Amino acid sequence: MEKDLESHVDDVMSEHGVVGVMCTDDQGLSLIAKGTANPATAGFVQNLAESARKLYPDSEQQPVICLESDACNLLIKSQNKVTIAVHKVPS
């Protein structure tokens, strides 16, 4: 599984504008972090995803969180017990 996860993260990292990717487990532990993604923030990222799920408890789809700044956009989503955070440069 670790090789598959690393392969998927490498695919995301190769997308235009992506400068960092991190995946966490459902306990908030970093599974992998590349580029500008800081593994020390894994717990915060997972907590944001969990809080977003609580805002929409009846939704069948997991919400996507988008944090925007002048320097970076951060997209967060959970699926199948893994939370992914993608750092992108603003377009």
PyMOL Python script that loads the backbone (N, CA, C, O; Angstrom):
from pymol import cmd

cmd.read_pdbstr("""\
ATOM      1  N   MET A   1       0.821  -1.200   0.000  1.00  0.00           N
ATOM      2  CA  MET A   1       0.000   0.000   0.000  1.00  0.00           C
ATOM      3  C   MET A   1       0.862   1.260   0.000  1.00  0.00           C
ATOM      4  O   MET A   1       0.518   2.265  -0.622  1.00  0.00           O
ATOM      5  N   GLU A   2       1.993   1.187   0.712  1.00  0.00           N
ATOM      6  CA  GLU A   2       2.850   2.369   0.813  1.00  0.00           C
ATOM      7  C   GLU A   2       3.360   2.807  -0.560  1.00  0.00           C
ATOM      8  O   GLU A   2       3.420   4.001  -0.851  1.00  0.00           O
ATOM      9  N   LYS A   3       3.723   1.842  -1.397  1.00  0.00           N
ATOM     10  CA  LYS A   3       4.190   2.170  -2.751  1.00  0.00           C
ATOM     11  C   LYS A   3       3.064   2.797  -3.569  1.00  0.00           C
ATOM     12  O   LYS A   3       3.293   3.749  -4.315  1.00  0.00           O
ATOM     13  N   ASP A   4       1.837   2.261  -3.431  1.00  0.00           N
ATOM     14  CA  ASP A   4       0.695   2.824  -4.154  1.00  0.00           C
ATOM     15  C   ASP A   4       0.439   4.255  -3.719  1.00  0.00           C
ATOM     16  O   ASP A   4       0.211   5.127  -4.557  1.00  0.00           O
ATOM     17  N   LEU A   5       0.475   4.505  -2.412  1.00  0.00           N
ATOM     18  CA  LEU A   5       0.236   5.849  -1.894  1.00  0.00           C
ATOM     19  C   LEU A   5       1.300   6.811  -2.409  1.00  0.00           C
ATOM     20  O   LEU A   5       0.985   7.920  -2.840  1.00  0.00           O
ATOM     21  N   GLU A   6       2.548   6.388  -2.365  1.00  0.00           N
ATOM     22  CA  GLU A   6       3.629   7.252  -2.851  1.00  0.00           C
ATOM     23  C   GLU A   6       3.476   7.538  -4.345  1.00  0.00           C
ATOM     24  O   GLU A   6       3.741   8.652  -4.796  1.00  0.00           O
ATOM     25  N   SER A   7       3.053   6.547  -5.101  1.00  0.00           N
ATOM     26  CA  SER A   7       2.831   6.733  -6.536  1.00  0.00           C
ATOM     27  C   SER A   7       1.714   7.745  -6.792  1.00  0.00           C
ATOM     28  O   SER A   7       1.842   8.603  -7.665  1.00  0.00           O
ATOM     29  N   HIS A   8       0.618   7.646  -6.032  1.00  0.00           N
ATOM     30  CA  HIS A   8      -0.486   8.598  -6.181  1.00  0.00           C
ATOM     31  C   HIS A   8      -0.053  10.013  -5.795  1.00  0.00           C
ATOM     32  O   HIS A   8      -0.405  10.979  -6.471  1.00  0.00           O
ATOM     33  N   VAL A   9       0.708  10.131  -4.714  1.00  0.00           N
ATOM     34  CA  VAL A   9       1.190  11.446  -4.284  1.00  0.00           C
ATOM     35  C   VAL A   9       2.117  12.035  -5.349  1.00  0.00           C
ATOM     36  O   VAL A   9       2.049  13.230  -5.636  1.00  0.00           O
ATOM     37  N   ASP A  10       2.973  11.214  -5.927  1.00  0.00           N
ATOM     38  CA  ASP A  10       3.847  11.697  -7.005  1.00  0.00           C
ATOM     39  C   ASP A  10       3.027  12.184  -8.201  1.00  0.00           C
ATOM     40  O   ASP A  10       3.374  13.184  -8.830  1.00  0.00           O
ATOM     41  N   ASP A  11       1.938  11.476  -8.511  1.00  0.00           N
ATOM     42  CA  ASP A  11       1.060  11.907  -9.607  1.00  0.00           C
ATOM     43  C   ASP A  11       0.454  13.276  -9.315  1.00  0.00           C
ATOM     44  O   ASP A  11       0.408  14.140 -10.192  1.00  0.00           O
ATOM     45  N   VAL A  12      -0.012  13.473  -8.079  1.00  0.00           N
ATOM     46  CA  VAL A  12      -0.601  14.762  -7.699  1.00  0.00           C
ATOM     47  C   VAL A  12       0.467  15.854  -7.733  1.00  0.00           C
ATOM     48  O   VAL A  12       0.207  16.962  -8.202  1.00  0.00           O
ATOM     49  N   MET A  13       1.668  15.547  -7.236  1.00  0.00           N
ATOM     50  CA  MET A  13       2.758  16.528  -7.227  1.00  0.00           C
ATOM     51  C   MET A  13       3.128  16.979  -8.640  1.00  0.00           C
ATOM     52  O   MET A  13       3.624  18.090  -8.824  1.00  0.00           O
ATOM     53  N   SER A  14       2.891  16.129  -9.633  1.00  0.00           N
ATOM     54  CA  SER A  14       3.256  16.488 -11.004  1.00  0.00           C
ATOM     55  C   SER A  14       2.216  17.387 -11.676  1.00  0.00           C
ATOM     56  O   SER A  14       2.448  17.881 -12.779  1.00  0.00           O
ATOM     57  N   GLU A  15       1.071  17.604 -11.019  1.00  0.00           N
ATOM     58  CA  GLU A  15       0.040  18.471 -11.592  1.00  0.00           C
ATOM     59  C   GLU A  15       0.489  19.934 -11.548  1.00  0.00           C
ATOM     60  O   GLU A  15       1.218  20.342 -10.644  1.00  0.00           O
ATOM     61  N   HIS A  16       0.047  20.711 -12.530  1.00  0.00           N
ATOM     62  CA  HIS A  16       0.401  22.128 -12.634  1.00  0.00           C
ATOM     63  C   HIS A  16      -0.009  22.897 -11.374  1.00  0.00           C
ATOM     64  O   HIS A  16      -1.163  22.827 -10.949  1.00  0.00           O
ATOM     65  N   GLY A  17       0.926  23.621 -10.787  1.00  0.00           N
ATOM     66  CA  GLY A  17       0.646  24.479  -9.644  1.00  0.00           C
ATOM     67  C   GLY A  17       0.747  23.817  -8.288  1.00  0.00           C
ATOM     68  O   GLY A  17       0.717  24.503  -7.266  1.00  0.00           O
ATOM     69  N   VAL A  18       0.865  22.492  -8.250  1.00  0.00           N
ATOM     70  CA  VAL A  18       0.951  21.783  -6.967  1.00  0.00           C
ATOM     71  C   VAL A  18       2.380  21.869  -6.449  1.00  0.00           C
ATOM     72  O   VAL A  18       3.332  21.534  -7.154  1.00  0.00           O
ATOM     73  N   VAL A  19       2.517  22.329  -5.192  1.00  0.00           N
ATOM     74  CA  VAL A  19       3.847  22.471  -4.595  1.00  0.00           C
ATOM     75  C   VAL A  19       4.026  21.608  -3.351  1.00  0.00           C
ATOM     76  O   VAL A  19       5.131  21.518  -2.816  1.00  0.00           O
ATOM     77  N   GLY A  20       2.952  20.972  -2.886  1.00  0.00           N
ATOM     78  CA  GLY A  20       3.053  20.112  -1.719  1.00  0.00           C
ATOM     79  C   GLY A  20       1.833  19.221  -1.579  1.00  0.00           C
ATOM     80  O   GLY A  20       0.721  19.602  -1.943  1.00  0.00           O
ATOM     81  N   VAL A  21       2.060  18.016  -1.041  1.00  0.00           N
ATOM     82  CA  VAL A  21       0.977  17.063  -0.797  1.00  0.00           C
ATOM     83  C   VAL A  21       1.271  16.330   0.503  1.00  0.00           C
ATOM     84  O   VAL A  21       2.408  15.942   0.770  1.00  0.00           O
ATOM     85  N   MET A  22       0.216  16.145   1.315  1.00  0.00           N
ATOM     86  CA  MET A  22       0.353  15.357   2.535  1.00  0.00           C
ATOM     87  C   MET A  22      -0.864  14.464   2.686  1.00  0.00           C
ATOM     88  O   MET A  22      -1.984  14.872   2.380  1.00  0.00           O
ATOM     89  N   CYS A  23      -0.643  13.243   3.158  1.00  0.00           N
ATOM     90  CA  CYS A  23      -1.729  12.330   3.487  1.00  0.00           C
ATOM     91  C   CYS A  23      -1.609  11.966   4.958  1.00  0.00           C
ATOM     92  O   CYS A  23      -0.515  11.732   5.472  1.00  0.00           O
ATOM     93  N   THR A  24      -2.771  11.922   5.631  1.00  0.00           N
ATOM     94  CA  THR A  24      -2.811  11.530   7.036  1.00  0.00           C
ATOM     95  C   THR A  24      -3.771  10.359   7.199  1.00  0.00           C
ATOM     96  O   THR A  24      -4.645  10.133   6.363  1.00  0.00           O
ATOM     97  N   ASP A  25      -3.594   9.620   8.289  1.00  0.00           N
ATOM     98  CA  ASP A  25      -4.576   8.586   8.596  1.00  0.00           C
ATOM     99  C   ASP A  25      -5.713   9.199   9.401  1.00  0.00           C
ATOM    100  O   ASP A  25      -5.716  10.403   9.656  1.00  0.00           O
ATOM    101  N   ASP A  26      -6.681   8.375   9.804  1.00  0.00           N
ATOM    102  CA  ASP A  26      -7.844   8.905  10.515  1.00  0.00           C
ATOM    103  C   ASP A  26      -7.539   9.314  11.953  1.00  0.00           C
ATOM    104  O   ASP A  26      -8.407   9.848  12.643  1.00  0.00           O
ATOM    105  N   GLN A  27      -6.316   9.066  12.406  1.00  0.00           N
ATOM    106  CA  GLN A  27      -5.883   9.512  13.729  1.00  0.00           C
ATOM    107  C   GLN A  27      -5.064  10.799  13.659  1.00  0.00           C
ATOM    108  O   GLN A  27      -4.658  11.334  14.691  1.00  0.00           O
ATOM    109  N   GLY A  28      -4.820  11.297  12.447  1.00  0.00           N
ATOM    110  CA  GLY A  28      -4.061  12.528  12.276  1.00  0.00           C
ATOM    111  C   GLY A  28      -2.560  12.330  12.197  1.00  0.00           C
ATOM    112  O   GLY A  28      -1.799  13.283  12.367  1.00  0.00           O
ATOM    113  N   LEU A  29      -2.123  11.103  11.942  1.00  0.00           N
ATOM    114  CA  LEU A  29      -0.694  10.834  11.796  1.00  0.00           C
ATOM    115  C   LEU A  29      -0.306  10.939  10.322  1.00  0.00           C
ATOM    116  O   LEU A  29      -1.019  10.446   9.449  1.00  0.00           O
ATOM    117  N   SER A  30       0.804  11.570  10.060  1.00  0.00           N
ATOM    118  CA  SER A  30       1.259  11.759   8.685  1.00  0.00           C
ATOM    119  C   SER A  30       1.668  10.422   8.074  1.00  0.00           C
ATOM    120  O   SER A  30       2.480   9.693   8.643  1.00  0.00           O
ATOM    121  N   LEU A  31       1.100  10.108   6.916  1.00  0.00           N
ATOM    122  CA  LEU A  31       1.483   8.912   6.178  1.00  0.00           C
ATOM    123  C   LEU A  31       2.578   9.223   5.171  1.00  0.00           C
ATOM    124  O   LEU A  31       3.477   8.413   4.942  1.00  0.00           O
ATOM    125  N   ILE A  32       2.493  10.412   4.570  1.00  0.00           N
ATOM    126  CA  ILE A  32       3.487  10.861   3.599  1.00  0.00           C
ATOM    127  C   ILE A  32       3.339  12.371   3.442  1.00  0.00           C
ATOM    128  O   ILE A  32       2.230  12.899   3.509  1.00  0.00           O
ATOM    129  N   ALA A  33       4.441  13.054   3.237  1.00  0.00           N
ATOM    130  CA  ALA A  33       4.425  14.502   2.980  1.00  0.00           C
ATOM    131  C   ALA A  33       5.543  14.817   1.997  1.00  0.00           C
ATOM    132  O   ALA A  33       6.683  14.384   2.168  1.00  0.00           O
ATOM    133  N   LYS A  34       5.195  15.579   0.965  1.00  0.00           N
ATOM    134  CA  LYS A  34       6.184  15.968  -0.038  1.00  0.00           C
ATOM    135  C   LYS A  34       6.051  17.446  -0.336  1.00  0.00           C
ATOM    136  O   LYS A  34       4.995  18.044  -0.131  1.00  0.00           O
ATOM    137  N   GLY A  35       7.134  18.026  -0.819  1.00  0.00           N
ATOM    138  CA  GLY A  35       7.131  19.442  -1.181  1.00  0.00           C
ATOM    139  C   GLY A  35       6.966  20.328   0.040  1.00  0.00           C
ATOM    140  O   GLY A  35       7.632  20.126   1.056  1.00  0.00           O
ATOM    141  N   THR A  36       6.079  21.309  -0.058  1.00  0.00           N
ATOM    142  CA  THR A  36       5.890  22.285   1.020  1.00  0.00           C
ATOM    143  C   THR A  36       5.020  21.773   2.161  1.00  0.00           C
ATOM    144  O   THR A  36       4.856  22.470   3.163  1.00  0.00           O
ATOM    145  N   ALA A  37       4.466  20.586   2.035  1.00  0.00           N
ATOM    146  CA  ALA A  37       3.606  20.032   3.089  1.00  0.00           C
ATOM    147  C   ALA A  37       4.439  19.717   4.326  1.00  0.00           C
ATOM    148  O   ALA A  37       5.479  19.064   4.235  1.00  0.00           O
ATOM    149  N   ASN A  38       3.979  20.182   5.475  1.00  0.00           N
ATOM    150  CA  ASN A  38       4.688  19.993   6.736  1.00  0.00           C
ATOM    151  C   ASN A  38       4.022  18.868   7.523  1.00  0.00           C
ATOM    152  O   ASN A  38       2.879  19.025   7.953  1.00  0.00           O
ATOM    153  N   PRO A  39       4.704  17.733   7.726  1.00  0.00           N
ATOM    154  CA  PRO A  39       4.088  16.617   8.437  1.00  0.00           C
ATOM    155  C   PRO A  39       3.696  16.956   9.876  1.00  0.00           C
ATOM    156  O   PRO A  39       2.860  16.269  10.463  1.00  0.00           O
ATOM    157  N   ALA A  40       4.282  17.992  10.442  1.00  0.00           N
ATOM    158  CA  ALA A  40       3.921  18.396  11.809  1.00  0.00           C
ATOM    159  C   ALA A  40       2.494  18.940  11.880  1.00  0.00           C
ATOM    160  O   ALA A  40       1.930  19.046  12.969  1.00  0.00           O
ATOM    161  N   THR A  41       1.904  19.286  10.731  1.00  0.00           N
ATOM    162  CA  THR A  41       0.540  19.825  10.713  1.00  0.00           C
ATOM    163  C   THR A  41      -0.512  18.754  10.413  1.00  0.00           C
ATOM    164  O   THR A  41      -1.687  19.080  10.244  1.00  0.00           O
ATOM    165  N   ALA A  42      -0.115  17.506  10.347  1.00  0.00           N
ATOM    166  CA  ALA A  42      -1.034  16.424   9.976  1.00  0.00           C
ATOM    167  C   ALA A  42      -2.264  16.368  10.877  1.00  0.00           C
ATOM    168  O   ALA A  42      -3.380  16.192  10.388  1.00  0.00           O
ATOM    169  N   GLY A  43      -2.076  16.514  12.166  1.00  0.00           N
ATOM    170  CA  GLY A  43      -3.207  16.477  13.097  1.00  0.00           C
ATOM    171  C   GLY A  43      -4.195  17.599  12.850  1.00  0.00           C
ATOM    172  O   GLY A  43      -5.406  17.389  12.917  1.00  0.00           O
ATOM    173  N   PHE A  44      -3.689  18.786  12.565  1.00  0.00           N
ATOM    174  CA  PHE A  44      -4.564  19.928  12.280  1.00  0.00           C
ATOM    175  C   PHE A  44      -5.366  19.697  11.000  1.00  0.00           C
ATOM    176  O   PHE A  44      -6.559  19.995  10.943  1.00  0.00           O
ATOM    177  N   VAL A  45      -4.705  19.169   9.983  1.00  0.00           N
ATOM    178  CA  VAL A  45      -5.364  18.908   8.702  1.00  0.00           C
ATOM    179  C   VAL A  45      -6.485  17.888   8.890  1.00  0.00           C
ATOM    180  O   VAL A  45      -7.595  18.084   8.396  1.00  0.00           O
ATOM    181  N   GLN A  46      -6.195  16.808   9.599  1.00  0.00           N
ATOM    182  CA  GLN A  46      -7.210  15.778   9.820  1.00  0.00           C
ATOM    183  C   GLN A  46      -8.364  16.331  10.648  1.00  0.00           C
ATOM    184  O   GLN A  46      -9.522  15.995  10.404  1.00  0.00           O
ATOM    185  N   ASN A  47      -8.051  17.180  11.629  1.00  0.00           N
ATOM    186  CA  ASN A  47      -9.087  17.784  12.469  1.00  0.00           C
ATOM    187  C   ASN A  47     -10.000  18.694  11.652  1.00  0.00           C
ATOM    188  O   ASN A  47     -11.211  18.694  11.869  1.00  0.00           O
ATOM    189  N   LEU A  48      -9.451  19.462  10.726  1.00  0.00           N
ATOM    190  CA  LEU A  48     -10.271  20.301   9.845  1.00  0.00           C
ATOM    191  C   LEU A  48     -11.222  19.444   9.010  1.00  0.00           C
ATOM    192  O   LEU A  48     -12.396  19.781   8.857  1.00  0.00           O
ATOM    193  N   ALA A  49     -10.715  18.346   8.475  1.00  0.00           N
ATOM    194  CA  ALA A  49     -11.558  17.459   7.669  1.00  0.00           C
ATOM    195  C   ALA A  49     -12.673  16.853   8.516  1.00  0.00           C
ATOM    196  O   ALA A  49     -13.814  16.764   8.062  1.00  0.00           O
ATOM    197  N   GLU A  50     -12.361  16.442   9.721  1.00  0.00           N
ATOM    198  CA  GLU A  50     -13.366  15.876  10.633  1.00  0.00           C
ATOM    199  C   GLU A  50     -14.412  16.921  10.997  1.00  0.00           C
ATOM    200  O   GLU A  50     -15.603  16.611  11.033  1.00  0.00           O
ATOM    201  N   SER A  51     -13.996  18.138  11.265  1.00  0.00           N
ATOM    202  CA  SER A  51     -14.937  19.218  11.592  1.00  0.00           C
ATOM    203  C   SER A  51     -15.858  19.517  10.414  1.00  0.00           C
ATOM    204  O   SER A  51     -17.046  19.771  10.611  1.00  0.00           O
ATOM    205  N   ALA A  52     -15.330  19.492   9.205  1.00  0.00           N
ATOM    206  CA  ALA A  52     -16.156  19.737   8.017  1.00  0.00           C
ATOM    207  C   ALA A  52     -17.208  18.646   7.855  1.00  0.00           C
ATOM    208  O   ALA A  52     -18.340  18.933   7.466  1.00  0.00           O
ATOM    209  N   ARG A  53     -16.849  17.399   8.150  1.00  0.00           N
ATOM    210  CA  ARG A  53     -17.825  16.306   8.080  1.00  0.00           C
ATOM    211  C   ARG A  53     -18.963  16.529   9.060  1.00  0.00           C
ATOM    212  O   ARG A  53     -20.113  16.207   8.761  1.00  0.00           O
ATOM    213  N   LYS A  54     -18.653  17.076  10.227  1.00  0.00           N
ATOM    214  CA  LYS A  54     -19.683  17.332  11.243  1.00  0.00           C
ATOM    215  C   LYS A  54     -20.643  18.437  10.815  1.00  0.00           C
ATOM    216  O   LYS A  54     -21.789  18.467  11.261  1.00  0.00           O
ATOM    217  N   LEU A  55     -20.185  19.344   9.954  1.00  0.00           N
ATOM    218  CA  LEU A  55     -21.067  20.399   9.451  1.00  0.00           C
ATOM    219  C   LEU A  55     -22.119  19.847   8.498  1.00  0.00           C
ATOM    220  O   LEU A  55     -23.204  20.416   8.375  1.00  0.00           O
ATOM    221  N   TYR A  56     -21.808  18.748   7.825  1.00  0.00           N
ATOM    222  CA  TYR A  56     -22.710  18.138   6.841  1.00  0.00           C
ATOM    223  C   TYR A  56     -22.885  16.648   7.147  1.00  0.00           C
ATOM    224  O   TYR A  56     -22.479  15.806   6.346  1.00  0.00           O
ATOM    225  N   PRO A  57     -23.483  16.312   8.292  1.00  0.00           N
ATOM    226  CA  PRO A  57     -23.546  14.905   8.701  1.00  0.00           C
ATOM    227  C   PRO A  57     -24.401  14.023   7.790  1.00  0.00           C
ATOM    228  O   PRO A  57     -24.187  12.811   7.742  1.00  0.00           O
ATOM    229  N   ASP A  58     -25.353  14.593   7.076  1.00  0.00           N
ATOM    230  CA  ASP A  58     -26.234  13.794   6.224  1.00  0.00           C
ATOM    231  C   ASP A  58     -25.740  13.670   4.785  1.00  0.00           C
ATOM    232  O   ASP A  58     -26.353  12.975   3.975  1.00  0.00           O
ATOM    233  N   SER A  59     -24.655  14.330   4.472  1.00  0.00           N
ATOM    234  CA  SER A  59     -24.128  14.298   3.110  1.00  0.00           C
ATOM    235  C   SER A  59     -23.451  12.957   2.833  1.00  0.00           C
ATOM    236  O   SER A  59     -22.723  12.430   3.675  1.00  0.00           O
ATOM    237  N   GLU A  60     -23.700  12.417   1.646  1.00  0.00           N
ATOM    238  CA  GLU A  60     -23.047  11.171   1.251  1.00  0.00           C
ATOM    239  C   GLU A  60     -21.623  11.419   0.769  1.00  0.00           C
ATOM    240  O   GLU A  60     -20.791  10.512   0.806  1.00  0.00           O
ATOM    241  N   GLN A  61     -21.335  12.632   0.321  1.00  0.00           N
ATOM    242  CA  GLN A  61     -19.998  12.976  -0.149  1.00  0.00           C
ATOM    243  C   GLN A  61     -19.236  13.717   0.938  1.00  0.00           C
ATOM    244  O   GLN A  61     -19.812  14.484   1.711  1.00  0.00           O
ATOM    245  N   GLN A  62     -17.939  13.476   0.982  1.00  0.00           N
ATOM    246  CA  GLN A  62     -17.084  14.183   1.926  1.00  0.00           C
ATOM    247  C   GLN A  62     -16.858  15.607   1.421  1.00  0.00           C
ATOM    248  O   GLN A  62     -16.621  15.807   0.230  1.00  0.00           O
ATOM    249  N   PRO A  63     -16.929  16.602   2.312  1.00  0.00           N
ATOM    250  CA  PRO A  63     -16.693  17.982   1.875  1.00  0.00           C
ATOM    251  C   PRO A  63     -15.222  18.220   1.524  1.00  0.00           C
ATOM    252  O   PRO A  63     -14.324  17.545   2.027  1.00  0.00           O
ATOM    253  N   VAL A  64     -15.010  19.191   0.653  1.00  0.00           N
ATOM    254  CA  VAL A  64     -13.661  19.641   0.311  1.00  0.00           C
ATOM    255  C   VAL A  64     -13.469  20.997   0.970  1.00  0.00           C
ATOM    256  O   VAL A  64     -14.302  21.889   0.813  1.00  0.00           O
ATOM    257  N   ILE A  65     -12.384  21.154   1.702  1.00  0.00           N
ATOM    258  CA  ILE A  65     -12.064  22.412   2.377  1.00  0.00           C
ATOM    259  C   ILE A  65     -11.043  23.142   1.514  1.00  0.00           C
ATOM    260  O   ILE A  65     -10.072  22.542   1.052  1.00  0.00           O
ATOM    261  N   CYS A  66     -11.260  24.422   1.299  1.00  0.00           N
ATOM    262  CA  CYS A  66     -10.322  25.233   0.525  1.00  0.00           C
ATOM    263  C   CYS A  66      -9.932  26.448   1.353  1.00  0.00           C
ATOM    264  O   CYS A  66     -10.771  27.295   1.661  1.00  0.00           O
ATOM    265  N   LEU A  67      -8.657  26.530   1.712  1.00  0.00           N
ATOM    266  CA  LEU A  67      -8.113  27.684   2.425  1.00  0.00           C
ATOM    267  C   LEU A  67      -7.259  28.460   1.428  1.00  0.00           C
ATOM    268  O   LEU A  67      -6.375  27.895   0.783  1.00  0.00           O
ATOM    269  N   GLU A  68      -7.528  29.746   1.309  1.00  0.00           N
ATOM    270  CA  GLU A  68      -6.817  30.559   0.324  1.00  0.00           C
ATOM    271  C   GLU A  68      -6.028  31.672   0.993  1.00  0.00           C
ATOM    272  O   GLU A  68      -6.486  32.286   1.957  1.00  0.00           O
ATOM    273  N   SER A  69      -4.835  31.922   0.464  1.00  0.00           N
ATOM    274  CA  SER A  69      -4.034  33.072   0.885  1.00  0.00           C
ATOM    275  C   SER A  69      -3.339  33.622  -0.356  1.00  0.00           C
ATOM    276  O   SER A  69      -3.460  33.057  -1.444  1.00  0.00           O
ATOM    277  N   ASP A  70      -2.621  34.712  -0.191  1.00  0.00           N
ATOM    278  CA  ASP A  70      -1.874  35.269  -1.321  1.00  0.00           C
ATOM    279  C   ASP A  70      -0.764  34.326  -1.779  1.00  0.00           C
ATOM    280  O   ASP A  70      -0.415  34.293  -2.959  1.00  0.00           O
ATOM    281  N   ALA A  71      -0.213  33.562  -0.841  1.00  0.00           N
ATOM    282  CA  ALA A  71       0.937  32.726  -1.148  1.00  0.00           C
ATOM    283  C   ALA A  71       0.570  31.307  -1.581  1.00  0.00           C
ATOM    284  O   ALA A  71       1.310  30.686  -2.344  1.00  0.00           O
ATOM    285  N   CYS A  72      -0.561  30.788  -1.105  1.00  0.00           N
ATOM    286  CA  CYS A  72      -0.857  29.375  -1.315  1.00  0.00           C
ATOM    287  C   CYS A  72      -2.344  29.098  -1.148  1.00  0.00           C
ATOM    288  O   CYS A  72      -3.028  29.774  -0.380  1.00  0.00           O
ATOM    289  N   ASN A  73      -2.834  28.110  -1.868  1.00  0.00           N
ATOM    290  CA  ASN A  73      -4.169  27.569  -1.656  1.00  0.00           C
ATOM    291  C   ASN A  73      -3.997  26.160  -1.100  1.00  0.00           C
ATOM    292  O   ASN A  73      -3.131  25.411  -1.550  1.00  0.00           O
ATOM    293  N   LEU A  74      -4.820  25.806  -0.125  1.00  0.00           N
ATOM    294  CA  LEU A  74      -4.750  24.488   0.491  1.00  0.00           C
ATOM    295  C   LEU A  74      -6.099  23.814   0.334  1.00  0.00           C
ATOM    296  O   LEU A  74      -7.115  24.338   0.790  1.00  0.00           O
ATOM    297  N   LEU A  75      -6.113  22.649  -0.312  1.00  0.00           N
ATOM    298  CA  LEU A  75      -7.325  21.863  -0.498  1.00  0.00           C
ATOM    299  C   LEU A  75      -7.223  20.618   0.369  1.00  0.00           C
ATOM    300  O   LEU A  75      -6.205  19.926   0.345  1.00  0.00           O
ATOM    301  N   ILE A  76      -8.276  20.327   1.140  1.00  0.00           N
ATOM    302  CA  ILE A  76      -8.272  19.200   2.070  1.00  0.00           C
ATOM    303  C   ILE A  76      -9.522  18.366   1.838  1.00  0.00           C
ATOM    304  O   ILE A  76     -10.624  18.903   1.727  1.00  0.00           O
ATOM    305  N   LYS A  77      -9.347  17.054   1.766  1.00  0.00           N
ATOM    306  CA  LYS A  77     -10.488  16.145   1.635  1.00  0.00           C
ATOM    307  C   LYS A  77     -10.137  14.801   2.244  1.00  0.00           C
ATOM    308  O   LYS A  77      -8.998  14.343   2.149  1.00  0.00           O
ATOM    309  N   SER A  78     -11.129  14.167   2.876  1.00  0.00           N
ATOM    310  CA  SER A  78     -10.967  12.821   3.417  1.00  0.00           C
ATOM    311  C   SER A  78     -11.715  11.826   2.555  1.00  0.00           C
ATOM    312  O   SER A  78     -12.777  12.122   2.007  1.00  0.00           O
ATOM    313  N   GLN A  79     -11.134  10.633   2.447  1.00  0.00           N
ATOM    314  CA  GLN A  79     -11.798   9.550   1.737  1.00  0.00           C
ATOM    315  C   GLN A  79     -11.146   8.244   2.149  1.00  0.00           C
ATOM    316  O   GLN A  79      -9.920   8.135   2.177  1.00  0.00           O
ATOM    317  N   ASN A  80     -11.965   7.256   2.468  1.00  0.00           N
ATOM    318  CA  ASN A  80     -11.468   5.924   2.833  1.00  0.00           C
ATOM    319  C   ASN A  80     -10.421   5.970   3.946  1.00  0.00           C
ATOM    320  O   ASN A  80      -9.371   5.336   3.836  1.00  0.00           O
ATOM    321  N   LYS A  81     -10.698   6.707   5.005  1.00  0.00           N
ATOM    322  CA  LYS A  81      -9.842   6.809   6.196  1.00  0.00           C
ATOM    323  C   LYS A  81      -8.508   7.507   5.950  1.00  0.00           C
ATOM    324  O   LYS A  81      -7.615   7.449   6.796  1.00  0.00           O
ATOM    325  N   VAL A  82      -8.365   8.164   4.803  1.00  0.00           N
ATOM    326  CA  VAL A  82      -7.157   8.937   4.505  1.00  0.00           C
ATOM    327  C   VAL A  82      -7.577  10.363   4.185  1.00  0.00           C
ATOM    328  O   VAL A  82      -8.517  10.587   3.423  1.00  0.00           O
ATOM    329  N   THR A  83      -6.875  11.324   4.771  1.00  0.00           N
ATOM    330  CA  THR A  83      -7.110  12.736   4.472  1.00  0.00           C
ATOM    331  C   THR A  83      -5.937  13.231   3.645  1.00  0.00           C
ATOM    332  O   THR A  83      -4.777  12.981   3.974  1.00  0.00           O
ATOM    333  N   ILE A  84      -6.251  13.931   2.575  1.00  0.00           N
ATOM    334  CA  ILE A  84      -5.205  14.472   1.707  1.00  0.00           C
ATOM    335  C   ILE A  84      -5.275  15.994   1.728  1.00  0.00           C
ATOM    336  O   ILE A  84      -6.354  16.583   1.673  1.00  0.00           O
ATOM    337  N   ALA A  85      -4.112  16.613   1.807  1.00  0.00           N
ATOM    338  CA  ALA A  85      -3.989  18.071   1.739  1.00  0.00           C
ATOM    339  C   ALA A  85      -3.085  18.392   0.551  1.00  0.00           C
ATOM    340  O   ALA A  85      -1.973  17.874   0.444  1.00  0.00           O
ATOM    341  N   VAL A  86      -3.578  19.254  -0.338  1.00  0.00           N
ATOM    342  CA  VAL A  86      -2.825  19.631  -1.533  1.00  0.00           C
ATOM    343  C   VAL A  86      -2.534  21.121  -1.472  1.00  0.00           C
ATOM    344  O   VAL A  86      -3.454  21.936  -1.395  1.00  0.00           O
ATOM    345  N   HIS A  87      -1.254  21.477  -1.505  1.00  0.00           N
ATOM    346  CA  HIS A  87      -0.820  22.877  -1.531  1.00  0.00           C
ATOM    347  C   HIS A  87      -0.636  23.280  -2.984  1.00  0.00           C
ATOM    348  O   HIS A  87       0.081  22.618  -3.735  1.00  0.00           O
ATOM    349  N   LYS A  88      -1.290  24.374  -3.379  1.00  0.00           N
ATOM    350  CA  LYS A  88      -1.158  24.875  -4.750  1.00  0.00           C
ATOM    351  C   LYS A  88      -0.794  26.348  -4.713  1.00  0.00           C
ATOM    352  O   LYS A  88      -1.191  27.079  -3.807  1.00  0.00           O
ATOM    353  N   VAL A  89      -0.035  26.771  -5.710  1.00  0.00           N
ATOM    354  CA  VAL A  89       0.215  28.204  -5.854  1.00  0.00           C
ATOM    355  C   VAL A  89      -1.031  28.814  -6.478  1.00  0.00           C
ATOM    356  O   VAL A  89      -1.650  28.195  -7.343  1.00  0.00           O
ATOM    357  N   PRO A  90      -1.415  30.031  -6.050  1.00  0.00           N
ATOM    358  CA  PRO A  90      -2.610  30.654  -6.630  1.00  0.00           C
ATOM    359  C   PRO A  90      -2.422  30.901  -8.120  1.00  0.00           C
ATOM    360  O   PRO A  90      -1.335  31.252  -8.580  1.00  0.00           O
ATOM    361  N   SER A  91      -3.515  30.708  -8.866  1.00  0.00           N
ATOM    362  CA  SER A  91      -3.403  30.939 -10.311  1.00  0.00           C
ATOM    363  C   SER A  91      -3.878  32.317 -10.697  1.00  0.00           C
ATOM    364  O   SER A  91      -3.850  32.672 -11.876  1.00  0.00           O
TER     365      SER A  91
END
""", "prot")
cmd.dss("prot")
cmd.show_as("cartoon", "prot")
cmd.util.cbc("prot")
cmd.orient("prot")
